[in-house]
Amino acid sequence: MAEISAALVKQLRDKTGAGMMECKAALLEANGNMDEAVTLLRKRGLAQAAKRAGRATAQGLIGSYIHLGGRIGVLVEVNCESDFVARTDDFGNLVREIGMHIAAADPKWVRREDVPAEAIEREKGIYRAQMEKENKPAHVMDKIIEGKLGSFYSQFVLLDQPSIRDGSVSISQLVAQASAKTGENIQVNRFVRFRVGETSE
C-alpha cells in the first residue's frame, strides 16, 4: 500500500475542500493516485449532497453579476441552511460563479422540473419529425428522443449545463461540491438575466 504523506493529503484537501480524514481515506483507497482520490471524493460528495437535498434552505444570497461592460446583468438567488455559510467567501464565490455562468450561457430554466410541458412536447415533436423517414420501431424512437432531450436540457437548463469554466463539470455538480464542502443543502432558487435594450415580457 502506498505511503500517504501529509503533503499529499494537504494537496488533495486544497483541491477539493474535503476534510483531512476524508482526503487521507480517499488517497489510501486510491493507492496514492491523486486523480482517483478526487473522483472518489466527488462521488461521495454527490451522494452526501443527495441526502441533504430535503433539508430546508431558508438562508442564502442574492448575487448580481454584470457582464460585457454593463450590457448583460444577472440576479441569482442561491439558498443554504444557515446564515453562517451564507456569509462565507466560498459561498459568495459560488454565487458569483453561477451568476457569471448565467450571463455567458443564457439558460432558460433552473431545473428540469421548471421546463413547461408544452416546451418538452414541442421538442419531442421536432425529434419525431426528423426521424419520420427512418422507419425505426417506436421503442427505439422513444430512446433516441430521450437522449436528444438530455442534450436539450444541457443546453437550456442551468443545473444541467456544463460549467463555462470547466466543461467536464455541470452546474449541479458545482453546487453538490459546495454542498459537500459546507455540509449544508445548497439550492439555486431562481435567476433573472437581462440585456441592455431588451424589453420585459
N, C-alpha and C positions, 0 to 999 in steps of 0.2 A: 504493500500500500504506500502511496506517495506521502512524503513528509509535507505537512501543510504549515508553512511559515506564517508568522503574524503579519508579515508584509503582504503576503498573498491574500490573506483574509481581509486586510485593510483595503487592498486594491479592489476586491470584489464588493466590499461594502460601499466604497466611493462610487463604484459603477452602478450599483443597484439600489442603494439606500436601505438594504435589508439589515437586520440586526447581526451582530458579530457571531453569535452562536449559530444562527441560520446560515450565514456565509460559510462558516467552518464546516458545518454538516454537509452543505451542498458541495463544497470542494472535496471533502472526503469521499462522498458518493460518486463524484465525477473524476476521482483519482487525480486531482490537481489540475484538471483541464478547465481553464477559465471560461471558455465559451459554453461548455456543457453545464458548468455550475450556474452561469447566467440563465440558461434555458430552464434548468431545474427551478431556480428561484422565481422566474417569470411564471412558470406553470403553477407553482404553489401560490404565488400572489394572486393569480386569476381565480384559483379555487377558493382562496380565503375571501376574495372580494365578492364572489358569488354568495358566500354565506352571510356576508354583511349587507347584501343588497336590500333586505327587507327592513333594515333599521331606519328610523325617522331622520330626515336631514332638514333641520329647522334653522341651521346657521349657514353661512357662506358669504359670497361676494358677488356683486355685480361689477364686472370688469368692462373697461372700454378699450378699444384699440382703433387708432386712426392710421390709415394706410395711404400710400401714394400721394404724399404731400397734401393730405387733408381731403382727398377726393372720395375715399371709401371709409365709412365708420362702422364699428361693430359694438353692440352692447351684448354681453353674455352673462347669464346668471348660473353660477356653479355652487351647489349646496354641499354641506358636510354636516356632521353631527354636533360639533362643538365650536364655540367662539374661539377657543384656544387654537385649534387647527386653522380656522378661517383667517387668523391673524399672522400665520407663519409665512415666511418668504417663499417656501416651497409651494404652498397653496396659491399664493399670489402669482408665482411664476407659471403654475399650471393654468390659471385663469387667463393670463396674458397669452400663453402659448395657444390656447384654444381660440381666443379672440383673433390672433394673427392668422391661424389656420382658416377660420371662417371668412376673414377678409380675402384670403387668397383663393380658397377652394369653392366658395359660394354654395354651401349646402342649402337644401330647401327645408329639411326637417331634422329634428334632433335624433329621433329613433324610428325604427321601422314601424312601430305601432302608430306613429303620427302621420304616416303616409295615408291619404284618403283612399278608400276602397276603389273609388272611380279611377284614380290615377293608376292603381295596380291593374285593374281590369283593362284600362286603355293600353298599357304596356303589353299585357298578355295578348290582347287583340292584334297588336302590331307584330309580335313574335309569331303568332299563328299564321298571319297573312304572309309573312316572309317564308314560312315553311310549307305553305299550301301545296306546292308542286312537288314536294319531296316524298309524298306518299308514305310517311312514317306511321307506325302504329300509334294509337292515342297515348298509351302509357309512356312510350319513348318521347313523344312530343311534350308531354307534361314534364318529364325530367329535364328536357332541354330548356323549356320555358322557366322552370325553377332556377336553373343555372344562369339564364340570362337575367332573371330578376335579381339574383345576387350581384351581378355586375351593375344593374340599375341602382341598387341600394348603395353600393360602394362609390357610386358617382354622386348621388344626391342626398344621402342620409349621413349626417355629421358623424355619428358614432361608428359607422361602417367605413368611412373614408380613410384611406391611408394618410398618415401624417405628411404634411408638406415637407417637414424636416427629415423624416426617416420613413420612406415608403414601405418598409417592412413591418411597421408598427401602425395599427389602426388607432383612431382617437379613443375607441372604447378600451383598447389595451393601455394607452397612456393613462386614462382615468383609473383603470384597475391597478396599475403600478403605483399610482399616487395613493390609492386606497390601501394597498398592501403596506406602503411605507408609513402611513399615518395610523393604520389600524381602524380607520373610520370608513363608513359608507360615503362615497362621493358620487354625486349625480350632476350631470349637466341638465339644467331645467329648461331653459329657453334662450333664444337669441334673436337679435334684430340686426340685419345687415342693410346698410343704405349707402347710396352713391349720390354724389352731387348731381343735381338735375333730375333725379328720379322723383316721380310723383307718388304720394302714398295711395294705396289701394282703398 
